[in-house]
Amino acid sequence: MVILEGIEDGVVKLDGQAKYVAMNRAAADMFRRLGLDPQAMIGKSMWDLFPGVKGSLVERQLRQALEDNIPIKFEFLYPGDQHWYETQGYPSPPGVILVFRDITGRKSASPS
């Protein structure tokens, strides 16, 4: 994923069981801010690392991408840091590539 290092968005590759395979520097930086060790995440399941997403929009969207092999796009508020993230997923059998960015500033600026 060297080519993706210049991208400011976080990019991760998950396998068919939602285990982390690779990530770019921006994703690693975001995970560090959450108190996670990016190297230790490789080979571990998203469901184990982020148990709070179980039953959420994140899980539903990711499972749909993995099972139906379709692109996804959604926004969600992550309770771990109270930040909003925009996420896009692209099928990459077996698995999915997720591209995400912090949109908290944009959400905060939006009129309620």
C-alpha positions as CSV (number, residue, x, y, z in Angstrom):
1,M,0.0,0.0,0.0
2,V,3.0,2.3,-0.5
3,I,1.2,4.2,-3.2
4,L,-1.5,5.2,-0.7
5,E,0.9,6.8,1.7
6,G,0.4,10.2,0.2
7,I,-3.3,10.1,0.7
8,E,-4.5,12.1,3.7
9,D,-7.5,9.8,4.2
10,G,-7.1,6.6,6.3
11,V,-7.0,3.5,4.1
12,V,-7.2,0.0,5.5
13,K,-7.5,-3.4,3.8
14,L,-9.7,-6.0,5.6
15,D,-9.9,-9.7,4.7
16,G,-13.1,-11.6,4.4
17,Q,-13.4,-12.0,8.2
18,A,-12.9,-8.3,8.8
19,K,-9.3,-8.8,9.9
20,Y,-6.8,-6.0,9.3
21,V,-4.4,-6.9,6.5
22,A,-2.7,-3.5,5.9
23,M,-3.2,0.2,6.5
24,N,-1.6,3.5,5.3
25,R,0.1,6.0,7.5
26,A,-3.0,8.2,7.9
27,A,-5.0,5.3,9.2
28,A,-2.2,4.3,11.6
29,D,-2.1,7.9,12.9
30,M,-5.8,7.9,13.5
31,F,-5.6,4.6,15.3
32,R,-2.7,5.8,17.5
33,R,-4.9,8.8,18.6
34,L,-7.4,6.2,19.7
35,G,-4.8,4.5,21.8
36,L,-4.2,1.5,19.5
37,D,-1.0,0.1,18.2
38,P,-1.4,-0.1,14.4
39,Q,1.2,-2.9,14.0
40,A,-0.6,-5.0,16.7
41,M,-3.9,-4.6,14.8
42,I,-2.7,-6.6,11.8
43,G,-4.3,-10.0,11.8
44,K,-6.9,-9.0,14.3
45,S,-10.6,-8.7,13.7
46,M,-12.3,-5.3,13.6
47,W,-15.1,-6.8,15.8
48,D,-12.5,-7.7,18.5
49,L,-10.7,-4.3,18.3
50,F,-13.9,-2.2,18.2
51,P,-16.6,-4.2,20.0
52,G,-18.7,-1.0,20.2
53,V,-19.5,-1.2,16.5
54,K,-21.3,-4.5,16.9
55,G,-25.0,-4.1,16.0
56,S,-24.3,-0.6,14.6
57,L,-24.5,1.0,11.2
58,V,-20.8,0.3,10.8
59,E,-21.3,-3.5,11.2
60,R,-24.3,-3.6,8.9
61,Q,-22.5,-1.7,6.2
62,L,-19.3,-3.6,6.4
63,R,-21.1,-7.0,6.5
64,Q,-23.0,-5.9,3.4
65,A,-19.8,-5.0,1.6
66,L,-18.2,-8.3,2.5
67,E,-21.2,-10.5,1.8
68,D,-22.6,-8.9,-1.3
69,N,-19.3,-7.6,-2.7
70,I,-20.6,-4.1,-3.2
71,P,-19.3,-0.6,-2.6
72,I,-20.6,1.2,0.5
73,K,-20.6,4.8,1.8
74,F,-21.8,6.0,5.2
75,E,-21.1,8.5,8.0
76,F,-21.0,7.6,11.7
77,L,-20.2,9.0,15.1
78,Y,-17.6,6.9,16.8
79,P,-18.3,6.8,20.6
80,G,-14.6,6.1,21.4
81,D,-13.5,9.6,20.5
82,Q,-16.8,11.4,19.7
83,H,-15.7,12.2,16.2
84,W,-17.7,11.8,13.0
85,Y,-16.2,9.7,10.2
86,E,-17.1,9.4,6.6
87,T,-16.3,5.9,5.3
88,Q,-16.3,4.4,1.8
89,G,-15.7,0.8,1.2
90,Y,-14.7,-0.9,-2.0
91,P,-14.8,-4.7,-2.7
92,S,-11.3,-6.2,-2.9
93,P,-12.0,-10.0,-2.7
94,P,-11.5,-11.6,-0.4
95,G,-12.3,-8.6,1.7
96,V,-12.8,-4.8,1.4
97,I,-10.7,-1.6,1.3
98,L,-12.0,1.1,3.6
99,V,-11.2,4.8,3.1
100,F,-12.2,7.0,5.9
101,R,-11.8,10.6,7.1
102,D,-12.6,12.6,10.1
103,I,-15.5,15.0,9.3
104,T,-16.2,16.3,12.8
105,G,-15.4,19.8,11.7
106,R,-17.8,19.7,8.9
107,K,-20.5,18.2,11.1
108,S,-19.9,20.8,13.8
109,A,-20.2,23.6,11.3
110,S,-23.5,22.3,9.9
111,P,-26.7,24.0,11.2
112,S,-28.8,21.8,13.4
